[in-house]
């Protein structure tokens, strides 16, 4: 979906924050310049975010994945190969956060899978656990929205994919 086509009521994904709904499109003036903004209410926190319509794509704002794309995400989660994970936790953390910020659910799924496997082999730091939990929420909520199912059913799908 083209960003120019986002309308009030459209479900969107804002990177790192997850699902939201466009509540309004407003023209506002900042520093003497008028610009149109999407006013987005985030589902998880209830927080409102403003995203300029002209730069929303560079911010990573996008529509919810299509139902037909869910198997691709589950396949990423189920991939049994453990890639070479950066041994330095600081560098690993930076890379994972950059991937989540892209907003692409496939990147989020990769991060979640890597942390899931890392958690099973040696455990996660406090910060890694937070990234792990956030990635889980992003994946489960978007799969649920895409398939029109409750989050509990989406969580079962994610768990099943990881156990393969």
Secondary structure, DSSP 4 states (H G I P E B T S, - for coil): --GGG--TT-EEEETTTEEEEEEEEEEEEETTEEEEEEEEEETTT--EEEEEGGGHHHHT-EEPPPGGGHHHHHHHHH--------SSHHHHHHHHHHHHHT--HHHHHHHHHHHHHHHHHT---HHHHHHHHHHHHHHHHHHHHHHT--HHHHHHHHHHHHH-
